[in-house]
Amino acid sequence: MAYDVDIANRLREILASEPGVVEKPMFGGLAFMVAGHMAVSASGQGGLLLRIDPAQTAALIVDPRASRFVMRGREMDGWLRIDIDADATDHELKEWIKHGVGYARSLPPK
């Protein structure tokens, strides 16, 4: 499955005012990188792939749209899949994006 182009375009628009954001194909989707770190991606499996502070994982998966990202059969703290589509409001997208961008900015630049 290819990533949702509408979601990718909306992410691009929302992130346009963020300095230093770079787009990069990654994990079958389109990732938005901040200081060399993935912040958020239009996932190739639908929805978003979001990188967050691992300490926030338990609090954020309370939302029924959020789940831990699974890589090689293992759930990963600090990585979330967000079941969201083009019907999501800009406010909803911005709320998820702020977690990813905030965490990426907290890391040392690559």
C-alpha positions in Angstrom: 0.0 0.0 0.0 1.3 3.4 -0.9 1.1 6.3 1.6 -1.9 8.6 1.5 -0.9 11.5 -0.7 -3.6 13.7 0.8 -2.2 13.2 4.3 1.3 13.8 3.1 0.3 17.1 1.5 -1.5 18.2 4.7 1.6 17.3 6.7 3.7 19.3 4.3 1.4 22.3 4.7 1.3 22.1 8.5 5.1 21.7 8.7 5.8 24.5 6.1 6.4 27.0 8.9 8.8 24.7 10.8 12.4 25.5 10.1 14.7 22.7 8.9 12.1 20.2 7.9 13.2 17.8 5.2 11.1 15.2 3.4 12.5 11.7 2.8 11.0 8.5 1.6 11.3 6.0 4.5 9.6 2.8 5.6 7.4 2.8 2.5 6.0 6.2 3.4 7.0 9.9 3.3 8.9 11.0 6.4 9.3 14.5 7.6 12.7 14.9 9.2 13.8 17.6 11.8 17.5 18.0 12.4 18.0 14.6 10.8 15.5 12.8 12.9 12.2 11.5 11.7 9.3 13.4 13.4 6.3 12.1 11.5 5.5 10.2 8.4 2.6 9.5 6.1 2.8 5.8 6.5 2.9 3.3 3.7 0.5 1.2 5.8 -2.0 4.1 6.1 -2.2 6.8 8.8 0.8 8.2 10.5 4.0 6.9 11.9 5.1 9.1 14.7 8.3 9.3 16.7 7.8 10.5 20.2 9.5 10.6 23.6 9.4 7.0 24.7 8.3 8.2 28.2 5.1 9.5 26.5 4.1 6.2 24.9 1.8 4.9 27.6 0.0 8.3 27.9 -0.5 8.6 24.1 -1.7 5.1 23.4 -4.8 5.8 25.6 -6.2 7.4 22.4 -7.9 4.6 20.5 -6.3 5.7 17.2 -2.8 5.2 18.6 -0.8 2.0 19.0 2.8 1.1 19.4 4.6 0.6 16.1 5.6 -3.1 15.6 9.0 -3.8 14.0 10.0 -7.4 13.5 7.3 -8.6 15.8 8.3 -6.3 18.6 6.4 -3.3 19.9 8.5 -0.2 20.1 8.2 2.5 22.8 8.7 5.9 21.2 7.2 4.9 17.9 3.4 5.1 17.3 1.1 4.2 14.5 -1.8 6.6 14.3 -5.0 5.4 12.6 -6.0 8.6 11.0 -7.1 9.5 7.5 -7.7 12.5 5.2 -11.0 13.2 7.2 -8.9 14.2 10.2 -9.1 17.9 11.1 -6.0 20.1 10.9 -6.3 20.4 14.7 -6.1 16.6 15.1 -3.1 16.4 12.8 -1.3 19.3 14.5 -1.8 17.7 17.9 0.0 14.5 16.8 2.6 16.4 14.8 3.6 18.6 17.8 4.7 15.4 19.7 6.9 14.2 16.9 8.5 17.6 16.1 9.0 18.4 19.8 10.8 15.1 20.3 12.9 15.4 17.2 14.0 18.9 18.3 15.0 17.6 21.7 17.5 15.3 20.1 21.1 16.3 19.1 21.2 17.1 15.4 22.6 14.4 13.2 
